[in-house]
Amino acid sequence: MTPTLLPPPAGAGDALLVVDVQNDFLPGGSLAVPAGDAVLPAIGRALQRFAALALPVFASRDWHPADHCSFRAQGGPWPRHCVAGTPGAEFPAALRLPAGTVVISKATTPARDAYSAFDGTDLHARLQALGVRRLFVGGLATDYCVRASVLDALALGYAVVVLRDGVAAVDVQPGDGERALVAMQQRGAVVATGADVLP
């Protein structure tokens, strides 16, 4: 990836978006991302920083019906995962979301999938109402829901910082995660570690 200058640290006009850090995407889950739990320390630090600065935090989640179109039983590509109300759809206790975190549920209807946290949700409206201009993004998985959410955010005019140590990839094809980071950077996102941008 092309080196980029580090962005200004988090402050007014910024929000943190944690994408789909749910039990089913962590080790032991039905659609576990390899080393998915490795994102928790970096995201935890980001959550603490944003809470300390009283900046808004959003957490998206897959919240599927039991017969969702993405499941293999319905002809989709994925095993059954993140069914609304089940333990697999919950956020892990280790995530420690701060009080006031806004939860965004997506892909909630049987016949329609949604990778992006903006797809079919009110996330954009909520961010606009708060005057958010830049998003810091971490979560799962780099090559699917993180990528889709970041590209939508950029298309909507937000500046985006992707926390490199706060994302992990499925890598159905080896290198998918790195290719996703490159695609996000090429569209204008900054990719940096949390230590660099959240001192």
N, C-alpha and C positions, 0 to 999 in steps of 0.2 A: 504494500500500500504506500501511497505517496505521503511523506511526512507532512504534517500540518502544524502551524503555530497553535499553541495551546490557547483555548478560549479563556475569557475572564471567569473568575470563580463564581459559584452560584450566588444569586442575589435577587433583588426585586425583579419580577417578571419571569422568573423561572419556576418550573415544576418538575417533579420526579415522576416518571412513569415506570412502574414495575410490571412487566409483561408476563402473565401466565406462570408464575412460580407456584405451582400446585402439586399436591402429593403424587398424582399420576404421572407427572413429568420428572419426578425425582427417582433416584435408585429405589427399586422395589415396586414402583408404580407400573401401571399397565402399559404406558407408553413412555418409559423412562428415557430421558436424554442422557447419553453417556457423560458422566461427571457433572450431571446437572446440579448436584448439591455444591459444587465448587463455586457457584455464583453467590452463595449465601453470605460469605464474609464481606465481599465488596458491596453487595446490595445493602447489607446490614449497616455498613459504614455510611453509605449514602442516605439511608433512612434516618440515621442519627443526625447527620449534618443538616438535612432538610428540616427535621423536627426542631433542631436547635435554632435554626434561622426562621422558624415559623413560616416556611414555604410549603405550598400545597403538594400533597402526595396522592397519586392515583395508582391503583392496582387493578389490572385487567385479569379476567379469568374466563376460560372456556366454561360454559354452563349449559351443557348439552342435554336435550331430551334423550330418553333411553333408546329411541329409534333414529338417532341422528344420521343424516346422509353420509357423514364422513366415516362411519363405522363399516367394517368389512361385511358385517351381516346385512347391511343395506347397500352393499356394492361399493363402498368407499375404500380409501387406501389404508385406513388406520384401525388398530384394535379399539375396542370400546374403552373410552376414557372420559374423565371429567364429567360424569353424569350428574346433573344438578342434584344437590342434596346428599350426595354420597361422600364418604371420607376421601376418595381419590380426587374429588373436585375442590377440597378445602385447601386453604393456604397452610403450609407447614408451620408448626408452632415456632420453629427457629427463625421464621421470617420477621417476627416481632414488628408488625405494622403499627405505626403510631396512631394514637387516637385522632380521629378526624380524617383518616385515609378514606378516599372516595373509591368505592369498588365499582368497576365497570364490567358488566356481564355481557358476553358476546356469544354468537352462534347458538342462540337460544331456541331456534325453531327447527323442526325436523328436516325440512327440505332445503335449507340454506346454510352453507358453511361460511365462516368468517375468520380469517387469520388476523387481520388488522384490528387493533383496539378501537379504531375509528369506524369500522364497518358495521353499520346498523345500530350504532350506539349514540349517546348524547355527549361523548367525550369532547368533541370539538366545541360544542356550545358551552360546556362547563368551563373549558379552558378560556374561551373568549370572555365569559362572564367574570373571570378572575383576572383578566388582563395578562394572561400568560403569553409570552413571546418566544420562550426557549424551553425545550424539553431535554432533560437528562434521562436516558433510557437504559434499562438493564432488564434481564429476564431470559425467558425460554420460548422458543429456541431461536438461535441466531438466524438460521436459514429459513425460518417460516414466520412465526408470529412477530418476532422482533423486526425482521426485515420488512414485513408488510406494514407494520405500525410506523416504523421510521419513514418509509417511503411515502406513506399517506401524510404523515406530519409535515414532511418537506414540501409535498405538493400543496398543502394547505397554508404554507407560508411560515411555518415555525422554523427557527434554528434548532438543530438537534445535536446533542452530544451523546454518543454511544459509549457506555462504560465497557471497555473491552474485557476487563476482568469480571464483569458482572453479567456476561452472556455466555452461553454454551450452545453448541450445535448438535443437531441430529446426525448430520453427515451421512444421509442415505447414500450419496455418492461422496467418496473421500474428497475433502476440500470444499464441500458446499458451504461450510461456515465461513471460511476465509473469502470465498467468492461473494458471499452475502455482505461481508464487511466492506469489500472493495466496491460493490454496487452502491451501498449506502454512502460511502465516501465520495464516489463519483457524482452522486446526486447533491452533494453539499454537506453531508453530515461530518462532524468531527469525531474521530475514533480515538479515544484516549483512556488510560487507566484512571480509576477513581482517585488514586493517590496524586495524580497530576492535576486533576481538575476540581477535587474536593479536599483541599488541604485542611 
